[in-house]
Amino acid sequence: MKSSVEILPLLLNPDCPHSRRKLIEVSYRIAQNYVSYNHRRVKKILISEEITPAELALEAISSLFEVDGNKRFTVINDALEKWLPPVSSEEEALFFLHKLVQKKTEQHISKLLRQADPFFSRLLDKINYHIKKNDYKKIHFLGNVYIVPGEFQKISGRVIKEEDFNNIPKSLFNLSSGLLANLFNYLEQETEFSKAIPLNLLIFRLKETESSLFEIDESTSDYIEKSNVDSIIQKALNSTLQKLNESYLQKNKIDKNELLLFEKTLRDIAFDLKDGGVNPGLHKYLFAHSPNISPELYSQRYRNILEYLFKLLKQNIAYELEE
């Protein structure tokens, strides 16, 4: 994204009110572009959090503009001081700001995805483990995050597109310790694309295989086992339904009809979690099975219970992933 505003003077004089406003405006536009590039990833976040892409972008950059006791933009100033080589030109200033904003936006998106989708969180942790173990690195390029060999300083050449990545043989996504190396070899030997693996597309491909959840013994770094997604979801759901029965029905906090309503609602939520995250607000799941419940009654009687059960379901999924 090219800017009609000169960035270097804004970075060098952030205490000026005009500079502050302009810096926020430019950062906001960069974040919006990043969110737009990642529309597939953020779609479920936007629906589940009931926010717009603009609001997501604004949330993502908010921490950049927190001030200390001297009213300094601490995060930006600290990053600028540590940046090597030092920023001395307009081109370098724009590059610096792009990198900083994209990093913050990616962190915020990943945080929300982790909260919404236990499987995303688990897979991301494991991929990060492989990256660190093999001295690979992650590079931001054209609004996306790519995994590259450790010697790469930047990505050159064409990067693989989603359609081509989805055509890579399924056998390469077996989650062995050589997963990333095998993909690098495939990109180098079978395609004309750069050796750059799109992180988010990789997670989507892994989630599409029922053998995508795995354990790593960090003392031996061995591949241990594969787990069945449906089985994990079902076990977590059963534990949650058991808690619903013990803590609410048996204690007369809900009746049998309400128990059935919560069971149907939780099954729908569990299905969507397996598919990548909860879709609409939680109340819509409940209303789908009992449309006569008013918003007022939902808030008074059902909201706290459903939010607790949803949190418990995600915790149970995370627990099953650790087993």
C-alpha positions, 0 to 999 in steps of 0.5 A, a space after each residue: 500500500 502506497 501512502 500519500 502521507 510522508 511516514 518518516 516525519 510522523 515517526 520522528 515527531 510522534 508527540 505532535 498531535 497532527 503526527 499522532 492522528 496521521 500515524 493512526 490513520 495510516 496504520 489503520 489503512 494498513 491493518 484494513 488491507 491485511 484483514 482484507 487479504 486474510 478474508 477467508 481466515 477472519 470470516 468466522 471471527 467476524 461472525 462469531 465476534 459480531 464485528 466488522 472488518 474495520 472494527 477488527 483492524 482497529 482492535 488489532 492496532 490499538 496496542 500500538 498507540 498505548 502511551 506511557 507516563 510521558 505520553 509516548 507511543 511506547 511500542 512504536 518507539 521501542 520498535 523503531 529504536 531496535 530496528 536495524 539498520 536504523 530508519 533514515 528514509 521515507 521508503 524505509 519508514 513505510 516498510 517499517 510501519 507496514 511490518 509493525 502493523 502487519 505483525 500486530 494484526 496477525 497476532 490479534 487474528 491468531 489470538 482470536 482464532 485460538 480462542 474460537 477454534 481449539 484445533 487451530 490453536 493446537 495445530 499452530 503450536 505444533 507447526 511453530 514447534 517444527 519451525 523452531 526445531 528445524 531452524 525455519 522462519 516465518 516471513 510476512 509477504 503480501 499480507 500473508 505469513 509464509 514458512 521459509 528455510 532459515 537462510 531466506 532473508 526475503 521471498 523472491 519469485 512467485 508464491 503458491 496460490 490457494 488453488 495450487 496449494 490445495 492440489 498438493 498430494 494429500 500424502 504429503 500432509 501426514 504430519 511426520 517430523 518431515 512435514 515441512 521439509 517434504 513440502 519444501 522439496 515438493 515446491 522446489 522439485 515439482 513446481 515453479 513456485 518459491 520455497 515458501 509455505 503459506 502458514 494459514 493454508 497449511 493449517 486449513 489442509 491439516 484440518 481437512 485430514 482426520 489424522 491432523 492432530 498429533 503429539 510431539 514428545 519434546 524429549 525425543 522429538 518423535 512423531 507419536 500418534 494421530 488422533 481422530 477429530 470426530 472422536 475428540 469432538 464427541 468425547 469433549 461433547 460427552 463430558 460437557 453434556 455430563 456436566 450439564 446434567 450433573 450441575 443443572 438438571 440434577 440440581 433442578 436449575 433447568 428442566 428436562 425440556 431445557 436440558 434437551 434444548 441445551 444438548 441440541 445447541 451444544 451439538 450444533 456448536 461442536 459441529 461448527 468447532 470441528 469445521 473451524 469455529 463458531 458461526 453466529 453469536 451463541 444465542 442464535 444457536 439456541 434460538 434455532 431450536 427454540 425461536 419463541 425464547 425472547 431476547 430478555 428471557 435468554 439474557 435472564 435465564 440462558 445466557 450465562 449457562 450457555 456461555 459457561 458450557 461453551 467455554 467448558 466445551 472448548 476446554 474439554 476439546 483442548 484436554 482431549 487434544 493433550 491426551 
